[in-house]
Amino acid sequence: MDYLWVKWLHVLSSTLLFGTGLGIAFFTWMAHRTGDAAHIARTARVTVIADSVFTAPAVLVQFATGAWMVHRLGIPYSTFWVGAAVALFFFVGACWLPVVWLQMRARDLARDAVARGEALSPGYHRVMRWWFVLGWPAFLGVMAIFALMVLKPTAP
């Protein structure tokens, strides 16, 4: 496959990954702030779908195209910016996977509250605190990966 096409896929998937992640976080947080269990349940249902349809495939494309380009260009993984980007990629994934589970759990807890005609449970609020805590390092990690890809710094 032509290098420029793979690079285009890499940039496109990074844009999709970042944009979808930011959009999901924004809509999830805004719904959460309403305190309206029905609104939260509806929003979380859609954001979980968006993670499955957009974010997860973008993660796979990112990894595959990045590894292909590093191999094709003969850049060692010990190169600072490459190694740091790969380490951050796995760090972000370690934050993102629990966040996806937390989104599904928040959706289910909000849906259950609606079905029972009750307020959101303390368990829901605990889940959302963890969602928020894990979301920030993932977001900042993606920002750092973008910086590494563009600036390609040498070791500090």
C-alpha positions in Angstrom: 0.0 0.0 0.0 1.2 3.5 -0.8 2.8 5.3 2.2 0.8 8.5 1.7 -2.6 6.6 1.8 -1.6 4.9 5.0 -0.5 8.3 6.5 -3.9 9.7 5.4 -5.7 6.9 7.1 -3.6 7.5 10.2 -4.4 11.2 10.3 -8.1 10.6 9.5 -8.4 8.0 12.3 -6.6 10.2 14.8 -9.1 13.0 13.9 -12.0 10.6 14.3 -10.6 9.3 17.6 -10.0 12.7 19.1 -13.2 14.3 17.7 -15.5 11.4 18.7 -13.9 11.1 22.1 -14.3 14.8 22.8 -17.9 14.8 21.5 -18.8 11.8 23.6 -17.3 13.3 26.7 -19.1 16.6 26.1 -22.5 15.2 25.6 -22.1 12.7 28.4 -21.0 15.4 30.8 -23.7 17.8 29.7 -26.4 15.1 30.2 -25.0 14.2 33.6 -25.1 17.9 34.7 -28.9 17.9 34.1 -29.5 15.3 36.8 -32.4 14.0 34.6 -32.1 10.2 34.6 -34.2 9.8 31.4 -32.0 12.3 29.5 -28.8 10.7 30.9 -30.0 7.2 29.9 -30.9 8.3 26.3 -27.6 10.2 25.9 -25.5 7.4 27.3 -27.2 4.9 25.0 -26.1 6.9 22.0 -22.6 7.6 23.3 -22.0 3.9 24.0 -23.0 3.2 20.4 -20.7 6.0 19.1 -17.8 4.5 21.0 -18.4 1.1 19.4 -18.9 2.5 15.9 -16.3 5.2 15.7 -13.8 5.2 18.6 -13.0 1.5 18.8 -12.4 1.1 15.0 -10.3 4.3 15.0 -8.1 2.9 17.8 -7.4 -0.2 15.7 -6.7 1.8 12.6 -4.4 4.1 14.6 -2.3 1.2 15.9 -2.1 -0.7 12.6 -1.3 2.4 10.5 1.2 3.7 13.0 3.0 0.4 13.3 3.0 0.0 9.5 4.6 3.5 9.0 7.2 3.0 11.7 8.2 -0.3 10.0 8.1 1.1 6.5 10.3 4.0 7.4 12.6 1.9 9.5 12.3 4.0 12.6 13.3 2.2 15.7 10.7 2.0 18.5 13.5 3.2 20.7 13.3 6.6 19.0 12.1 8.9 21.8 9.0 10.3 20.1 7.9 6.9 18.8 8.4 5.1 22.0 6.7 7.9 24.0 3.8 7.9 21.6 3.4 4.1 21.8 3.6 4.2 25.7 1.0 7.0 25.8 -1.2 5.0 23.3 -1.3 2.1 25.7 -1.7 4.4 28.7 -4.7 6.1 27.0 -6.2 2.7 26.3 -5.8 1.7 29.9 -7.9 4.7 30.8 -10.3 4.5 28.0 -11.4 0.8 28.4 -12.6 1.4 32.0 -14.3 4.6 30.8 -16.3 2.7 28.2 -17.4 0.2 30.9 -18.3 3.1 33.2 -20.4 4.7 30.4 -22.3 1.5 30.0 -22.7 1.2 33.8 -23.9 4.8 34.0 -26.4 4.2 31.2 -27.7 1.1 32.9 -28.0 2.8 36.3 -29.8 5.8 34.8 -32.2 3.5 32.9 -32.9 1.6 36.1 -33.6 4.8 38.0 -36.1 5.8 35.3 -37.8 2.4 35.4 -38.2 2.6 39.2 -39.2 6.2 39.1 -36.4 7.1 41.5 -33.5 9.6 41.6 -30.1 8.7 40.4 -28.4 6.4 42.9 -25.2 7.1 44.8 -23.7 4.3 42.7 -24.4 6.3 39.5 -22.6 9.3 40.9 -19.7 7.1 42.0 -19.5 5.7 38.4 -19.5 9.2 37.0 -16.8 10.4 39.3 -14.5 7.6 38.1 -15.5 8.4 34.5 -14.4 12.0 35.0 -11.2 11.0 36.8 -10.1 8.6 34.1 -11.3 10.7 31.2 -8.9 13.6 31.9 -5.6 11.6 31.7 -6.9 9.9 28.5 -7.7 13.3 26.9 -4.3 14.8 27.9 -2.6 11.6 26.7 -4.1 12.0 23.3 -3.1 15.7 23.2 0.5 14.6 24.1 0.5 12.0 21.3 -0.6 14.7 18.8 2.3 16.9 20.0 4.8 14.0 19.7 3.6 13.1 16.2 3.8 16.7 14.9 6.9 17.9 16.8 8.9 14.6 16.8 11.1 15.8 19.7 14.4 14.1 20.7 14.9 12.8 24.2 14.8 15.5 26.8 
